[in-house]
Amino acid sequence: MTSLDKPNTPEPAAAPSGPSEDQKAVTQAALFDAFGGIRGTVETMLPGLLFVMIYTINKDVKLSAIAAGAFAVLLVIVRLLRKDTVKHAFSGVFGVGVGVAFALFTGSAKGFYLPGMIYGVGLGVAFTVSALVGFPLLGVILGPVFKENLSWRTRNPGRKKAYVKASLAWGLIFLAKYAILFPLYWWGDATQLGWVLIALKLPPMVLAVYFTWVFLAKAPPPIDVIAEWEAKEAAAGKSGA
């Protein structure tokens, strides 16, 4: 019952306890689009899996490499026929093609894995250094996906901080992964290296994407510079009419 001799003061609204569910959903969808989702990651694993399976059975580098390359091309063709997004499939087939070329040129099964390993170490270094110098690579990659481009650098410090943390996470995860793989490349056999590489393909990627989602979901929302530009163009058109 409301007292008549006391003012009825409304209780203050509770402060939001964290990011909205909409913001989390948008962040998740954008990350899946940027990194290809589980399907895209699995598809990048399959040619390498086929290579190591064939090589484990018959030790034929040429047959293993050609089969892996042909299968990677087949995955792209299937996506084209289904009218699915092919940007991740094309990047995958390019990586497989370079590995196939190295394997055929060197005559060594380890040659199939070397280009991807060098590329992975390079990415790990790039992510780490970019985070340390305050120009996080992940912000450059994801900025266009969130329609914020590079506005986070000067206009959204909370978001820049999230990109720094996420880029550092990617860098450290990549470097840890290849700290395991390169000793196997140098001292292990090709079959062992192949199976360990396949086993380490998906978990580090999932972990890195998860950390990215955690940091960005808690960050301020992106500034839609595309919408800002369109609004300015519309205002300019009205004033000039």
Number of C-alpha atoms within 10 A of each C-alpha: 3 7 7 7 6 7 8 9 6 6 6 6 6 6 6 7 6 9 14 12 10 10 17 17 13 14 22 20 14 17 20 15 15 16 15 19 17 12 11 18 18 13 18 23 19 16 24 26 17 18 26 26 16 17 20 17 10 10 16 15 24 19 15 26 29 17 18 26 24 14 19 26 19 14 20 22 15 13 14 13 9 9 9 11 14 17 13 19 25 17 13 21 23 15 19 27 20 18 24 26 18 20 23 19 12 13 14 16 27 21 22 31 23 17 18 15 18 13 12 17 19 15 17 24 18 19 25 25 17 19 25 14 9 13 18 25 23 22 27 16 13 19 19 15 16 20 15 21 19 19 18 22 18 9 12 17 14 17 24 25 20 25 28 26 21 27 28 26 21 28 26 15 18 23 20 14 19 19 12 14 18 16 11 17 19 11 9 13 12 21 18 13 23 25 16 13 22 15 13 15 17 15 11 16 16 14 14 20 20 15 17 24 21 16 17 26 23 17 20 16 20 20 19 15 16 14 12 12 11 11 12 12 12 12 12 11 10 9 8 7 6
